Amino acid sequence: MIIAIPGGNRVRNVCDSDANVMPIEKSRIFWASRRGMLELDLILQPFAENIYPTLAKAHQHCYEDLLACEDQDLFSWLLRRTKPEDARISEIVDLILASRDQTNRV
């Protein structure tokens, strides 16, 4: 969103400077990532907070689609028990797991 700054001719982007994600959008994604299942929360919340804002828009949309999936499916995919049939969902699951693996190595 672009707004005009009073008293000047400059225009300022109100998006979150780190990743061009609006604060309201970031909040919505973070809360949607809270599933109420500890195993999922421990995976999805750090991803939503630290990685999601840095993703390309296409991957952000994939993550939003992932959040619309059932918890049982998320649990199975994120614990590497099964793979999603949808290639887009599979790609974002792989990104989540890779980011988690990288974080656990540090």
Backbone as CSV, one residue per row, in Angstrom:
resi,resn,N_x,N_y,N_z,CA_x,CA_y,CA_z,C_x,C_y,C_z
1,MET,0.852,-1.165,0.000,0.000,0.000,0.000,0.900,1.231,0.000
2,ILE,0.563,2.196,-0.789,1.323,3.439,-0.883,0.499,4.556,-0.259
3,ILE,1.137,5.385,0.569,0.436,6.536,1.147,1.269,7.786,0.932
4,ALA,0.599,8.903,0.901,1.292,10.192,0.796,1.647,10.661,2.198
5,ILE,2.815,11.241,2.338,3.239,11.778,3.623,2.785,13.228,3.669
6,PRO,1.988,13.592,4.693,1.503,14.970,4.782,2.657,15.967,4.796
7,GLY,2.449,17.085,4.100,3.433,18.151,4.095,4.582,17.930,3.127
8,GLY,4.452,16.966,2.268,5.549,16.736,1.327,5.047,16.087,0.057
9,ASN,5.908,16.009,-0.913,5.558,15.410,-2.185,5.982,13.952,-2.261
10,ARG,6.653,13.482,-1.253,7.147,12.109,-1.275,6.033,11.114,-1.020
11,VAL,6.226,9.943,-1.515,5.292,8.844,-1.299,6.072,7.740,-0.604
12,ARG,5.426,7.114,0.345,6.113,6.095,1.132,5.352,4.783,1.031
13,ASN,6.077,3.698,0.903,5.473,2.369,0.911,5.292,1.959,2.369
14,VAL,4.077,1.573,2.722,3.780,1.236,4.099,4.052,-0.230,4.391
15,CYS,4.490,-0.964,3.400,4.769,-2.388,3.596,5.910,-2.577,4.578
16,ASP,5.923,-3.708,5.206,6.988,-4.097,6.101,8.300,-4.030,5.317
17,SER,9.242,-3.258,5.778,10.463,-3.023,5.005,11.295,-4.280,4.812
18,ASP,11.209,-5.240,5.715,12.029,-6.442,5.597,11.636,-7.299,4.403
19,ALA,10.326,-7.388,4.121,9.941,-8.368,3.115,8.720,-7.982,2.303
20,ASN,8.332,-6.747,2.353,7.163,-6.300,1.603,5.893,-7.060,1.978
21,VAL,5.759,-7.409,3.234,4.550,-8.051,3.736,3.880,-7.067,4.682
22,MET,2.627,-6.736,4.399,1.896,-5.804,5.251,1.809,-6.371,6.665
23,PRO,1.895,-5.526,7.695,1.803,-6.015,9.073,0.525,-6.814,9.333
24,ILE,-0.585,-6.390,8.782,-1.835,-7.125,8.987,-1.743,-8.489,8.323
25,GLU,-1.207,-8.531,7.126,-1.036,-9.797,6.400,-0.108,-10.735,7.175
26,LYS,0.986,-10.201,7.668,1.946,-10.992,8.434,1.275,-11.566,9.677
27,SER,0.485,-10.767,10.329,-0.238,-11.208,11.515,-1.235,-12.316,11.176
28,ARG,-1.942,-12.133,10.073,-2.940,-13.130,9.644,-2.259,-14.470,9.355
29,ILE,-1.143,-14.434,8.662,-0.412,-15.648,8.330,0.119,-16.310,9.597
30,PHE,0.660,-15.513,10.504,1.188,-16.070,11.746,0.094,-16.784,12.531
31,TRP,-1.066,-16.137,12.655,-2.151,-16.755,13.417,-2.738,-17.959,12.697
32,ALA,-2.774,-17.942,11.393,-3.261,-19.106,10.637,-2.291,-20.282,10.763
33,SER,-1.026,-19.967,11.077,-0.017,-21.011,11.248,-0.122,-21.692,12.610
34,ARG,-0.881,-21.108,13.500,-1.121,-21.729,14.816,-2.233,-22.736,14.645
35,ARG,-1.901,-23.997,14.764,-2.852,-25.051,14.476,-3.450,-25.678,15.730
36,GLY,-2.845,-25.467,16.868,-3.351,-26.092,18.084,-2.820,-27.502,18.284
37,MET,-1.956,-27.918,17.401,-1.289,-29.219,17.518,0.199,-28.894,17.685
38,LEU,0.754,-29.229,18.810,2.108,-28.806,19.165,3.119,-29.101,18.064
39,GLU,3.070,-30.299,17.507,4.040,-30.678,16.480,3.983,-29.732,15.284
40,LEU,2.775,-29.372,14.863,2.619,-28.461,13.731,3.030,-27.050,14.102
41,ASP,2.652,-26.619,15.298,3.009,-25.267,15.744,4.523,-25.076,15.797
42,LEU,5.249,-26.094,16.236,6.702,-25.998,16.347,7.385,-25.922,14.981
43,ILE,6.703,-26.368,13.951,7.250,-26.296,12.596,6.759,-25.057,11.864
44,LEU,5.450,-24.812,11.913,4.861,-23.752,11.100,5.104,-22.343,11.640
45,GLN,5.047,-22.162,12.937,5.198,-20.810,13.477,6.571,-20.202,13.204
46,PRO,7.667,-20.916,13.440,8.971,-20.317,13.105,9.095,-20.026,11.602
47,PHE,8.535,-20.911,10.773,8.578,-20.682,9.334,7.797,-19.418,8.981
48,ALA,6.603,-19.285,9.539,5.758,-18.120,9.245,6.427,-16.823,9.698
49,GLU,7.098,-16.877,10.810,7.709,-15.672,11.354,9.027,-15.306,10.676
50,ASN,9.840,-16.310,10.358,11.192,-16.035,9.882,11.401,-16.212,8.377
51,ILE,10.718,-17.141,7.777,10.974,-17.475,6.370,9.903,-16.914,5.441
52,TYR,8.643,-17.040,5.817,7.542,-16.591,4.958,7.750,-15.169,4.415
53,PRO,8.124,-14.208,5.250,8.278,-12.837,4.724,9.345,-12.705,3.638
54,THR,10.278,-13.639,3.578,11.364,-13.549,2.601,11.051,-14.290,1.305
55,LEU,9.948,-15.021,1.277,9.599,-15.817,0.099,9.096,-14.947,-1.043
56,ALA,9.258,-15.458,-2.249,8.653,-14.831,-3.421,7.138,-14.954,-3.279
57,LYS,6.418,-14.054,-3.930,4.951,-14.047,-3.838,4.350,-15.406,-4.197
58,ALA,4.880,-16.076,-5.205,4.347,-17.381,-5.612,4.442,-18.392,-4.469
59,HIS,5.582,-18.389,-3.769,5.739,-19.303,-2.636,4.870,-18.875,-1.452
60,GLN,4.676,-17.578,-1.277,3.780,-17.115,-0.217,2.365,-17.620,-0.473
61,HIS,1.934,-17.574,-1.737,0.595,-18.078,-2.067,0.510,-19.583,-1.843
62,CYS,1.565,-20.307,-2.148,1.596,-21.750,-1.894,1.464,-22.024,-0.391
63,TYR,2.150,-21.228,0.415,2.068,-21.405,1.866,0.652,-21.145,2.349
64,GLU,0.021,-20.113,1.815,-1.365,-19.826,2.182,-2.279,-20.984,1.787
65,ASP,-2.041,-21.580,0.624,-2.815,-22.754,0.203,-2.565,-23.927,1.148
66,LEU,-1.330,-24.078,1.569,-0.987,-25.140,2.516,-1.785,-24.987,3.809
67,LEU,-1.926,-23.753,4.277,-2.651,-23.511,5.522,-4.123,-23.884,5.435
68,ALA,-4.640,-24.002,4.217,-6.038,-24.401,4.034,-6.214,-25.919,4.121
69,CYS,-5.115,-26.646,4.187,-5.174,-28.111,4.251,-5.525,-28.581,5.661
70,GLU,-5.975,-29.811,5.727,-6.344,-30.426,7.008,-5.102,-30.680,7.866
71,ASP,-5.279,-30.544,9.171,-4.167,-30.764,10.097,-3.567,-32.161,9.965
72,GLN,-4.410,-33.174,9.751,-3.899,-34.545,9.629,-2.970,-34.672,8.423
73,ASP,-3.315,-33.989,7.330,-2.448,-34.014,6.152,-1.150,-33.272,6.435
74,LEU,-1.260,-32.093,7.037,-0.061,-31.327,7.384,0.867,-32.143,8.273
75,PHE,0.295,-32.783,9.258,1.063,-33.602,10.197,1.828,-34.691,9.437
76,SER,1.146,-35.380,8.566,1.750,-36.463,7.791,2.860,-35.948,6.873
77,TRP,2.616,-34.827,6.213,3.608,-34.270,5.290,4.821,-33.720,6.023
78,LEU,4.567,-32.957,7.082,5.658,-32.279,7.781,6.491,-33.215,8.648
79,LEU,5.937,-34.377,8.947,6.715,-35.389,9.670,7.262,-36.443,8.718
80,ARG,7.192,-36.127,7.430,7.773,-36.950,6.357,7.186,-38.360,6.287
81,ARG,5.944,-38.499,6.640,5.292,-39.812,6.535,4.737,-40.042,5.140
82,THR,4.233,-38.984,4.517,3.733,-39.047,3.144,4.124,-37.765,2.431
83,LYS,3.951,-37.753,1.106,4.223,-36.564,0.295,2.890,-36.060,-0.264
84,PRO,2.712,-34.755,-0.345,1.495,-34.217,-0.958,1.429,-34.586,-2.445
85,GLU,0.224,-34.815,-2.932,0.048,-35.110,-4.353,0.191,-33.848,-5.198
86,ASP,-0.270,-32.723,-4.678,-0.186,-31.450,-5.388,1.271,-30.979,-5.406
87,ALA,1.797,-30.738,-6.600,3.207,-30.347,-6.744,3.518,-29.031,-6.038
88,ARG,2.585,-28.087,-6.082,2.817,-26.790,-5.427,2.904,-26.959,-3.912
89,ILE,2.011,-27.755,-3.369,2.017,-28.005,-1.917,3.281,-28.771,-1.544
90,SER,3.643,-29.732,-2.370,4.852,-30.509,-2.114,6.087,-29.606,-2.083
91,GLU,6.126,-28.633,-2.974,7.259,-27.716,-3.035,7.365,-26.878,-1.759
92,ILE,6.236,-26.367,-1.263,6.298,-25.539,-0.056,6.594,-26.405,1.169
93,VAL,6.099,-27.627,1.195,6.436,-28.547,2.289,7.943,-28.793,2.290
94,ASP,8.514,-29.002,1.105,9.970,-29.204,1.021,10.740,-27.982,1.520
95,LEU,10.244,-26.781,1.194,10.893,-25.554,1.683,10.820,-25.460,3.205
96,ILE,9.669,-25.788,3.760,9.502,-25.744,5.216,10.460,-26.727,5.881
97,LEU,10.498,-27.947,5.354,11.360,-28.967,5.937,12.839,-28.607,5.787
98,ALA,13.208,-28.055,4.643,14.601,-27.646,4.431,14.991,-26.527,5.389
99,SER,14.089,-25.575,5.599,14.400,-24.477,6.523,14.521,-25.000,7.944
100,ARG,13.694,-25.963,8.283,13.756,-26.565,9.619,15.050,-27.358,9.793
101,ASP,15.420,-28.134,8.774,16.658,-28.908,8.838,17.865,-27.991,9.004
102,GLN,17.866,-26.883,8.265,18.974,-25.936,8.327,19.044,-25.287,9.715
103,THR,17.895,-24.950,10.280,17.838,-24.340,11.619,18.336,-25.309,12.674
104,ASN,18.002,-26.587,12.537,18.404,-27.578,13.525,19.892,-27.887,13.493
105,ARG,20.552,-27.584,12.371,21.998,-27.829,12.248,22.818,-26.783,12.972
106,VAL,22.212,-25.599,13.169,22.961,-24.495,13.766,23.128,-24.674,15.246
